[in-house]
Amino acid sequence: MSRAVVAFGANLGDREATIDAAVRALADAAGVELIAVSPLYETPALKTTGVDHDAPGYLNGVLVVETVLDPHALLDVLQRIEHEQGRVRAERWGDRTLDLDLIDFDGLELADERLELPHPRAWQRAFVLQPWLDVDPDAVLAGRGPVSALRAETSDEVVRR
């Protein structure tokens, strides 16, 4: 079994219902066992141009799973769940019904045309780091160090719900 960290976010529609459905779908996926679900955090929308306070805010959090799947197969499951929840990939970092990002997979470092591990921007994002700390205070991000130290260096706004 491998341990994986999945960050989630939603800023369109009934965000809580979408997240609940996604968590259930991932927990029910073959070869995946849900280990932990973080508290939810409210965060402003982050676009390629920076924070957009005019866009709907996000609910963000982190899931920890154990899986027999390889990283690419887990990514396929995550993308299927996004699609089932109405995810449309029209604009990079655009508003969305659901975003599921594979952040860490047993500390593996990998980069190919489909997947980069650990997630390339996770170390800079309080909306990933804070919920991750909530479920694993001793977490370490491969190539970057303790998540607690990375979180201390971030300044983006996250408010626990």
Phi and psi in degrees as GROMACS dihedral restraints (atoms count N, CA, C in turn):
[ dihedral_restraints ]
;  ai    aj    ak    al  type     phi  dphi    fc
    3     4     5     6     1  -111.0    20    10
    4     5     6     7     1   150.1    20    10
    6     7     8     9     1  -103.5    20    10
    7     8     9    10     1   132.5    20    10
    9    10    11    12     1  -129.6    20    10
   10    11    12    13     1   148.9    20    10
   12    13    14    15     1  -112.8    20    10
   13    14    15    16     1   127.2    20    10
   15    16    17    18     1  -121.1    20    10
   16    17    18    19     1   122.8    20    10
   18    19    20    21     1   -91.2    20    10
   19    20    21    22     1   144.3    20    10
   21    22    23    24     1  -129.6    20    10
   22    23    24    25     1   153.1    20    10
   24    25    26    27     1  -157.0    20    10
   25    26    27    28     1   149.8    20    10
   27    28    29    30     1  -150.9    20    10
   28    29    30    31     1   136.7    20    10
   30    31    32    33     1  -135.0    20    10
   31    32    33    34     1     7.4    20    10
   33    34    35    36     1  -124.2    20    10
   34    35    36    37     1   147.3    20    10
   36    37    38    39     1    72.6    20    10
   37    38    39    40     1  -155.9    20    10
   39    40    41    42     1   -81.7    20    10
   40    41    42    43     1    88.6    20    10
   42    43    44    45     1   -56.7    20    10
   43    44    45    46     1   -46.2    20    10
   45    46    47    48     1   -64.8    20    10
   46    47    48    49     1   -43.0    20    10
   48    49    50    51     1   -64.0    20    10
   49    50    51    52     1   -40.1    20    10
   51    52    53    54     1   -63.6    20    10
   52    53    54    55     1   -45.1    20    10
   54    55    56    57     1   -64.6    20    10
   55    56    57    58     1   -44.1    20    10
   57    58    59    60     1   -57.8    20    10
   58    59    60    61     1   -45.3    20    10
   60    61    62    63     1   -63.5    20    10
   61    62    63    64     1   -39.9    20    10
   63    64    65    66     1   -66.5    20    10
   64    65    66    67     1   -41.6    20    10
   66    67    68    69     1   -62.3    20    10
   67    68    69    70     1   -44.8    20    10
   69    70    71    72     1   -62.2    20    10
   70    71    72    73     1   -43.3    20    10
   72    73    74    75     1   -62.9    20    10
   73    74    75    76     1   -41.2    20    10
   75    76    77    78     1   -68.5    20    10
   76    77    78    79     1   -41.8    20    10
   78    79    80    81     1   -62.2    20    10
   79    80    81    82     1   -31.3    20    10
   81    82    83    84     1   -87.7    20    10
   82    83    84    85     1    -7.8    20    10
   84    85    86    87     1   -67.2    20    10
   85    86    87    88     1   139.9    20    10
   87    88    89    90     1   -61.1    20    10
   88    89    90    91     1   132.6    20    10
   90    91    92    93     1    82.8    20    10
   91    92    93    94     1     8.5    20    10
   93    94    95    96     1  -126.6    20    10
   94    95    96    97     1   133.8    20    10
   96    97    98    99     1  -121.9    20    10
   97    98    99   100     1   123.6    20    10
   99   100   101   102     1   -75.5    20    10
  100   101   102   103     1   125.7    20    10
  102   103   104   105     1  -103.8    20    10
  103   104   105   106     1   -41.7    20    10
  105   106   107   108     1  -154.5    20    10
  106   107   108   109     1   148.3    20    10
  108   109   110   111     1  -127.9    20    10
  109   110   111   112     1   125.5    20    10
  111   112   113   114     1   -75.4    20    10
  112   113   114   115     1   166.3    20    10
  114   115   116   117     1   -63.3    20    10
  115   116   117   118     1   162.1    20    10
  117   118   119   120     1   -87.0    20    10
  118   119   120   121     1   147.4    20    10
  120   121   122   123     1  -126.6    20    10
  121   122   123   124     1   138.4    20    10
  123   124   125   126     1   -92.5    20    10
  124   125   126   127     1   130.4    20    10
  126   127   128   129     1  -140.5    20    10
  127   128   129   130     1   149.9    20    10
  129   130   131   132     1   -70.6    20    10
  130   131   132   133     1   157.6    20    10
  132   133   134   135     1   -67.1    20    10
  133   134   135   136     1   134.9    20    10
  135   136   137   138     1  -110.0    20    10
  136   137   138   139     1   120.2    20    10
  138   139   140   141     1  -112.0    20    10
  139   140   141   142     1   175.3    20    10
  141   142   143   144     1   -62.6    20    10
  142   143   144   145     1   -22.5    20    10
  144   145   146   147     1   -92.8    20    10
  145   146   147   148     1    -0.2    20    10
  147   148   149   150     1   117.8    20    10
  148   149   150   151     1  -164.6    20    10
  150   151   152   153     1   -69.4    20    10
  151   152   153   154     1   133.4    20    10
  153   154   155   156     1  -116.9    20    10
  154   155   156   157     1    96.8    20    10
  156   157   158   159     1   -72.8    20    10
  157   158   159   160     1   -10.9    20    10
  159   160   161   162     1   -86.0    20    10
  160   161   162   163     1   -18.2    20    10
  162   163   164   165     1   -83.3    20    10
  163   164   165   166     1   156.3    20    10
  165   166   167   168     1   -58.9    20    10
  166   167   168   169     1   142.1    20    10
  168   169   170   171     1   -72.5    20    10
  169   170   171   172     1   162.4    20    10
  171   172   173   174     1  -100.5    20    10
  172   173   174   175     1   152.1    20    10
  174   175   176   177     1  -103.0    20    10
  175   176   177   178     1   127.5    20    10
  177   178   179   180     1  -126.8    20    10
  178   179   180   181     1   159.2    20    10
  180   181   182   183     1  -176.0    20    10
  181   182   183   184     1  -171.4    20    10
  183   184   185   186     1  -137.4    20    10
  184   185   186   187     1   143.9    20    10
  186   187   188   189     1  -116.3    20    10
  187   188   189   190     1   144.4    20    10
  189   190   191   192     1  -116.1    20    10
  190   191   192   193     1   129.7    20    10
  192   193   194   195     1  -128.5    20    10
  193   194   195   196     1   157.8    20    10
  195   196   197   198     1  -113.6    20    10
  196   197   198   199     1   141.2    20    10
  198   199   200   201     1  -148.3    20    10
  199   200   201   202     1   151.2    20    10
  201   202   203   204     1   -95.0    20    10
  202   203   204   205     1    -6.5    20    10
  204   205   206   207     1   -73.4    20    10
  205   206   207   208     1   154.9    20    10
  207   208   209   210     1   -82.6    20    10
  208   209   210   211     1   167.8    20    10
  210   211   212   213     1   -55.7    20    10
  211   212   213   214     1   -41.2    20    10
  213   214   215   216     1   -68.8    20    10
  214   215   216   217     1   -38.0    20    10
  216   217   218   219     1   -66.8    20    10
  217   218   219   220     1   -38.1    20    10
  219   220   221   222     1   -65.9    20    10
  220   221   222   223     1   -41.0    20    10
  222   223   224   225     1   -58.3    20    10
  223   224   225   226     1   -41.6    20    10
  225   226   227   228     1   -59.3    20    10
  226   227   228   229     1   -42.9    20    10
  228   229   230   231     1   -61.9    20    10
  229   230   231   232     1   -45.8    20    10
  231   232   233   234     1   -61.3    20    10
  232   233   234   235     1   -44.0    20    10
  234   235   236   237     1   -68.6    20    10
  235   236   237   238     1   -33.3    20    10
  237   238   239   240     1   -64.7    20    10
  238   239   240   241     1   -43.0    20    10
  240   241   242   243     1   -64.3    20    10
  241   242   243   244     1   -42.5    20    10
  243   244   245   246     1   -56.7    20    10
  244   245   246   247     1   -47.9    20    10
  246   247   248   249     1   -60.7    20    10
  247   248   249   250     1   -43.8    20    10
  249   250   251   252     1   -61.8    20    10
  250   251   252   253     1   -26.6    20    10
  252   253   254   255     1   -95.6    20    10
  253   254   255   256     1    15.4    20    10
  255   256   257   258     1    85.5    20    10
  256   257   258   259     1    16.7    20    10
  258   259   260   261     1   -64.5    20    10
  259   260   261   262     1   129.0    20    10
  261   262   263   264     1  -119.9    20    10
  262   263   264   265     1   129.0    20    10
  264   265   266   267     1  -100.1    20    10
  265   266   267   268     1    72.8    20    10
  267   268   269   270     1   -97.7    20    10
  268   269   270   271     1   -32.4    20    10
  270   271   272   273     1  -136.2    20    10
  271   272   273   274     1   130.9    20    10
  273   274   275   276     1   -61.5    20    10
  274   275   276   277     1   127.5    20    10
  276   277   278   279     1    60.7    20    10
  277   278   279   280     1    26.5    20    10
  279   280   281   282     1   -80.2    20    10
  280   281   282   283     1   172.2    20    10
  282   283   284   285     1   -58.8    20    10
  283   284   285   286     1   148.5    20    10
  285   286   287   288     1  -156.0    20    10
  286   287   288   289     1   153.2    20    10
  288   289   290   291     1   -71.3    20    10
  289   290   291   292     1   -32.7    20    10
  291   292   293   294     1  -160.8    20    10
  292   293   294   295     1   137.7    20    10
  294   295   296   297     1  -130.3    20    10
  295   296   297   298     1   124.8    20    10
  297   298   299   300     1  -121.4    20    10
  298   299   300   301     1   115.5    20    10
  300   301   302   303     1  -114.8    20    10
  301   302   303   304     1   129.9    20    10
  303   304   305   306     1   -79.1    20    10
  304   305   306   307     1   112.0    20    10
  306   307   308   309     1   -91.0    20    10
  307   308   309   310     1   -46.6    20    10
  309   310   311   312     1  -145.3    20    10
  310   311   312   313     1   144.2    20    10
  312   313   314   315     1  -138.7    20    10
  313   314   315   316     1    91.0    20    10
  315   316   317   318     1    54.1    20    10
  316   317   318   319     1    30.7    20    10
  318   319   320   321     1    73.1    20    10
  319   320   321   322     1     9.8    20    10
  321   322   323   324     1   -64.7    20    10
  322   323   324   325     1   138.5    20    10
  324   325   326   327     1  -110.2    20    10
  325   326   327   328     1   122.2    20    10
  327   328   329   330     1  -151.4    20    10
  328   329   330   331     1   143.4    20    10
  330   331   332   333     1  -148.9    20    10
  331   332   333   334     1   118.9    20    10
  333   334   335   336     1  -142.8    20    10
  334   335   336   337     1  -169.9    20    10
  336   337   338   339     1   -67.0    20    10
  337   338   339   340     1   -18.2    20    10
  339   340   341   342     1  -108.3    20    10
  340   341   342   343     1   -25.9    20    10
  342   343   344   345     1  -151.1    20    10
  343   344   345   346     1   137.6    20    10
  345   346   347   348     1  -125.3    20    10
  346   347   348   349     1   125.8    20    10
  348   349   350   351     1  -127.2    20    10
  349   350   351   352     1   139.3    20    10
  351   352   353   354     1   -63.6    20    10
  352   353   354   355     1   165.7    20    10
  354   355   356   357     1   -51.3    20    10
  355   356   357   358     1   131.4    20    10
  357   358   359   360     1   -65.2    20    10
  358   359   360   361     1   -21.2    20    10
  360   361   362   363     1  -116.5    20    10
  361   362   363   364     1     2.7    20    10
  363   364   365   366     1   -58.0    20    10
  364   365   366   367     1   -36.5    20    10
  366   367   368   369     1   -66.2    20    10
  367   368   369   370     1   -14.5    20    10
  369   370   371   372     1  -102.8    20    10
  370   371   372   373     1    -1.9    20    10
  372   373   374   375     1  -115.7    20    10
  373   374   375   376     1   110.2    20    10
  375   376   377   378     1   -60.6    20    10
  376   377   378   379     1   -30.0    20    10
  378   379   380   381     1   -71.9    20    10
  379   380   381   382     1    -9.3    20    10
  381   382   383   384     1  -101.8    20    10
  382   383   384   385     1   -47.2    20    10
  384   385   386   387     1   -66.2    20    10
  385   386   387   388     1   -43.9    20    10
  387   388   389   390     1   -64.2    20    10
  388   389   390   391     1   -50.4    20    10
  390   391   392   393     1   -63.9    20    10
  391   392   393   394     1   -31.9    20    10
  393   394   395   396     1   -63.1    20    10
  394   395   396   397     1   -43.9    20    10
  396   397   398   399     1   -61.3    20    10
  397   398   399   400     1   -35.8    20    10
  399   400   401   402     1   -59.6    20    10
  400   401   402   403     1   -35.6    20    10
  402   403   404   405     1   -98.5    20    10
  403   404   405   406     1   -15.0    20    10
  405   406   407   408     1  -152.9    20    10
  406   407   408   409     1    83.9    20    10
  408   409   410   411     1   -60.8    20    10
  409   410   411   412     1   -18.5    20    10
  411   412   413   414     1  -102.3    20    10
  412   413   414   415     1    13.9    20    10
  414   415   416   417     1   -59.6    20    10
  415   416   417   418     1   147.6    20    10
  417   418   419   420     1  -130.2    20    10
  418   419   420   421     1   133.9    20    10
  420   421   422   423     1   -97.3    20    10
  421   422   423   424     1   120.0    20    10
  423   424   425   426     1   -52.0    20    10
  424   425   426   427     1   132.0    20    10
  426   427   428   429     1    79.2    20    10
  427   428   429   430     1    -6.7    20    10
  429   430   431   432     1  -124.3    20    10
  430   431   432   433     1   -29.8    20    10
  432   433   434   435     1   110.7    20    10
  433   434   435   436     1  -166.0    20    10
  435   436   437   438     1   -60.9    20    10
  436   437   438   439     1   133.8    20    10
  438   439   440   441     1   -61.2    20    10
  439   440   441   442     1   -33.8    20    10
  441   442   443   444     1   -62.5    20    10
  442   443   444   445     1   -39.2    20    10
  444   445   446   447     1   -70.2    20    10
  445   446   447   448     1   -39.7    20    10
  447   448   449   450     1   -64.2    20    10
  448   449   450   451     1   -41.8    20    10
  450   451   452   453     1   -62.3    20    10
  451   452   453   454     1   -38.6    20    10
  453   454   455   456     1   -62.8    20    10
  454   455   456   457     1   -23.1    20    10
  456   457   458   459     1   -91.3    20    10
  457   458   459   460     1    -7.4    20    10
  459   460   461   462     1   -90.0    20    10
  460   461   462   463     1   155.4    20    10
  462   463   464   465     1  -130.3    20    10
  463   464   465   466     1     3.2    20    10
  465   466   467   468     1   -69.2    20    10
  466   467   468   469     1   153.6    20    10
  468   469   470   471     1   -80.4    20    10
  469   470   471   472     1   123.5    20    10
  471   472   473   474     1  -136.1    20    10
  472   473   474   475     1   131.3    20    10
  474   475   476   477     1  -124.6    20    10
  475   476   477   478     1   121.2    20    10
  477   478   479   480     1   -69.1    20    10
  478   479   480   481     1   136.3    20    10
